[in-house]
Amino acid sequence: MAALQLESSRLILRPPVEHDLDGWAAFDSDERATEFFGGPKNRAASWELMATNAGMWALRGCGLFTVIEKISGRWIGRVGPWKPEGATAEIGWAILPSEWGKGYATEGAQAAINWAIDSLGWPQINHCIDAENSASIALAHKLGSDWLRTDHDAQGKVTQVYGQTSQNWRSRWL
Protein backbone atom coordinates (compact mmCIF):
# COMPACT_ATOMS: atom_id res chain seq x y z
CA MET A 1 0.00 0.00 0.00
CA ALA A 2 2.90 2.41 0.53
CA ALA A 3 3.01 3.12 -3.25
CA LEU A 4 -0.25 5.10 -3.06
CA GLN A 5 0.46 8.78 -2.56
CA LEU A 6 -1.68 11.90 -2.82
CA GLU A 7 -0.19 15.36 -3.09
CA SER A 8 -1.61 18.80 -2.46
CA SER A 9 0.23 22.08 -2.65
CA ARG A 10 1.89 21.65 0.77
CA LEU A 11 1.21 18.05 1.79
CA ILE A 12 1.93 14.46 0.92
CA LEU A 13 -0.67 11.90 2.02
CA ARG A 14 0.17 8.20 1.99
CA PRO A 15 -0.77 5.06 3.89
CA PRO A 16 1.22 4.66 7.10
CA VAL A 17 4.48 2.74 7.27
CA GLU A 18 6.25 1.42 10.34
CA HIS A 19 8.63 4.37 10.69
CA ASP A 20 5.58 6.66 11.14
CA LEU A 21 5.27 5.37 14.70
CA ASP A 22 7.26 8.27 16.16
CA GLY A 23 4.73 10.72 14.69
CA TRP A 24 1.74 8.67 15.82
CA ALA A 25 3.21 8.35 19.31
CA ALA A 26 3.95 12.10 19.53
CA PHE A 27 0.37 12.90 18.55
CA ASP A 28 -1.16 10.27 20.83
CA SER A 29 0.85 11.40 23.87
CA ASP A 30 -0.22 15.04 23.49
CA GLU A 31 -3.05 16.05 25.81
CA ARG A 32 -4.38 18.80 23.49
CA ALA A 33 -4.19 16.61 20.39
CA THR A 34 -6.10 13.75 21.99
CA GLU A 35 -8.74 15.74 23.88
CA PHE A 36 -11.50 14.36 21.64
CA PHE A 37 -9.82 11.00 20.98
CA GLY A 38 -9.88 9.45 24.44
CA GLY A 39 -6.91 11.29 25.95
CA PRO A 40 -3.17 10.65 25.86
CA LYS A 41 -1.84 7.17 25.12
CA ASN A 42 1.53 5.53 25.52
CA ARG A 43 3.72 4.35 22.64
CA ALA A 44 2.40 0.77 22.81
CA ALA A 45 -1.19 2.02 22.44
CA SER A 46 -0.08 4.22 19.51
CA TRP A 47 1.45 1.16 17.88
CA GLU A 48 -1.87 -0.68 18.23
CA LEU A 49 -3.80 2.25 16.73
CA MET A 50 -1.38 2.56 13.82
CA ALA A 51 -1.50 -1.20 13.25
CA THR A 52 -5.31 -1.07 13.32
CA ASN A 53 -5.18 1.64 10.67
CA ALA A 54 -2.75 -0.42 8.57
CA GLY A 55 -5.16 -3.35 8.95
CA MET A 56 -8.04 -1.21 7.69
CA TRP A 57 -5.95 -0.40 4.61
CA ALA A 58 -5.36 -4.14 4.07
CA LEU A 59 -8.97 -5.18 4.69
CA ARG A 60 -10.96 -2.26 3.30
CA GLY A 61 -8.59 -0.60 0.84
CA CYS A 62 -8.68 2.66 2.76
CA GLY A 63 -7.71 4.16 6.07
CA LEU A 64 -6.15 7.25 7.54
CA PHE A 65 -3.32 8.68 5.47
CA THR A 66 -0.09 9.77 7.09
CA VAL A 67 0.26 13.52 6.46
CA ILE A 68 3.73 14.78 5.63
CA GLU A 69 4.57 18.45 5.29
CA LYS A 70 6.34 18.73 1.91
CA ILE A 71 8.73 21.52 2.78
CA SER A 72 10.14 19.86 5.92
CA GLY A 73 9.37 16.18 5.34
CA ARG A 74 7.90 16.03 8.85
CA TRP A 75 4.98 13.83 9.98
CA ILE A 76 2.25 16.28 11.01
CA GLY A 77 -0.88 14.16 11.34
CA ARG A 78 -3.34 11.72 9.88
CA VAL A 79 -6.28 12.44 7.61
CA GLY A 80 -8.59 10.32 5.53
CA PRO A 81 -11.31 7.75 5.19
CA TRP A 82 -12.22 5.67 8.19
CA LYS A 83 -14.67 2.83 7.66
CA PRO A 84 -15.16 0.92 10.94
CA GLU A 85 -17.43 -2.07 11.32
CA GLY A 86 -20.82 -1.06 12.66
CA ALA A 87 -20.30 2.71 12.49
CA THR A 88 -20.60 5.54 9.99
CA ALA A 89 -17.86 5.72 7.36
CA GLU A 90 -16.21 9.12 7.46
CA ILE A 91 -13.36 11.37 6.44
CA GLY A 92 -11.52 12.38 9.58
CA TRP A 93 -8.53 14.51 10.48
CA ALA A 94 -6.05 14.78 13.34
CA ILE A 95 -3.18 17.26 13.03
CA LEU A 96 -0.43 17.97 15.59
CA PRO A 97 -1.32 21.02 17.72
CA SER A 98 1.93 22.73 16.66
CA GLU A 99 0.48 22.77 13.11
CA TRP A 100 -3.03 24.00 13.95
CA GLY A 101 -4.19 27.15 12.21
CA LYS A 102 -2.14 26.58 9.06
CA GLY A 103 -4.94 25.06 6.97
CA TYR A 104 -3.36 21.60 6.85
CA ALA A 105 -6.50 19.79 8.04
CA THR A 106 -8.55 21.54 5.34
CA GLU A 107 -6.01 20.81 2.62
CA GLY A 108 -5.59 17.18 3.67
CA ALA A 109 -9.33 16.60 4.05
CA GLN A 110 -9.98 18.02 0.58
CA ALA A 111 -7.43 15.64 -0.97
CA ALA A 112 -8.81 12.69 1.00
CA ILE A 113 -12.42 13.48 0.07
CA ASN A 114 -11.56 13.69 -3.61
CA TRP A 115 -9.74 10.36 -3.35
CA ALA A 116 -12.65 8.70 -1.50
CA ILE A 117 -15.07 9.84 -4.20
CA ASP A 118 -12.82 9.04 -7.18
CA SER A 119 -11.17 5.82 -5.96
CA LEU A 120 -13.66 4.37 -3.49
CA GLY A 121 -16.85 5.61 -5.11
CA TRP A 122 -18.22 7.08 -1.90
CA PRO A 123 -21.61 8.67 -2.63
CA GLN A 124 -21.73 10.39 0.78
CA ILE A 125 -18.99 12.20 2.68
CA ASN A 126 -19.43 12.23 6.47
CA HIS A 127 -17.44 13.54 9.43
CA CYS A 128 -18.15 12.15 12.92
CA ILE A 129 -17.24 14.82 15.46
CA ASP A 130 -17.43 15.21 19.23
CA ALA A 131 -20.09 17.82 20.01
CA GLU A 132 -17.53 19.88 21.98
CA ASN A 133 -14.95 19.95 19.17
CA SER A 134 -15.81 23.38 17.78
CA ALA A 135 -12.70 23.57 15.57
CA SER A 136 -13.57 20.35 13.75
CA ILE A 137 -17.21 21.36 13.45
CA ALA A 138 -16.07 24.64 11.88
CA LEU A 139 -13.88 22.69 9.45
CA ALA A 140 -16.78 20.39 8.51
CA HIS A 141 -18.85 23.49 7.71
CA LYS A 142 -15.95 25.03 5.75
CA LEU A 143 -15.82 21.83 3.68
CA GLY A 144 -19.53 22.28 2.91
CA SER A 145 -20.98 19.72 5.29
CA ASP A 146 -24.14 20.22 7.32
CA TRP A 147 -25.23 18.60 10.57
CA LEU A 148 -27.09 15.38 9.75
CA ARG A 149 -27.69 13.50 12.98
CA THR A 150 -26.37 12.24 16.29
CA ASP A 151 -24.81 8.78 16.06
CA HIS A 152 -22.43 6.46 17.91
CA ASP A 153 -18.88 5.61 16.90
CA ALA A 154 -17.53 2.04 16.86
CA GLN A 155 -16.83 2.23 20.63
CA GLY A 156 -20.33 3.52 21.39
CA LYS A 157 -19.33 7.17 22.00
CA VAL A 158 -21.95 9.71 20.93
CA THR A 159 -20.83 11.81 17.96
CA GLN A 160 -22.34 14.44 15.74
CA VAL A 161 -22.40 13.48 12.06
CA TYR A 162 -21.88 16.22 9.50
CA GLY A 163 -22.00 15.44 5.82
CA GLN A 164 -22.90 16.05 2.22
CA THR A 165 -23.39 14.03 -0.92
CA SER A 166 -20.48 13.52 -3.29
CA GLN A 167 -22.51 15.41 -5.88
CA ASN A 168 -22.76 18.43 -3.56
CA TRP A 169 -19.01 18.21 -2.91
CA ARG A 170 -18.25 18.17 -6.62
CA SER A 171 -20.54 21.11 -7.36
CA ARG A 172 -18.86 23.15 -4.60
CA TRP A 173 -15.19 22.29 -5.14
CA LEU A 174 -14.82 21.55 -8.85
Buried (B, 14 or more C-beta within 10 A) or exposed (E): EEEBEBEBEBBBBBBBEEEBBEBBBBBBBBEEBBBBBEEBBEBEBBBEBBBEBBEBBEEBEBBBBBBBBEEEEEBBBBBBBBBBEEBBBBBBBBBBBEBBEEBBBBBBBBBBBBBBBEEBEBEBBBBBBBEEBEEBBEBBEEBBBEEBEEBBBEEEBEBBBBBBEBEBBEEEEE
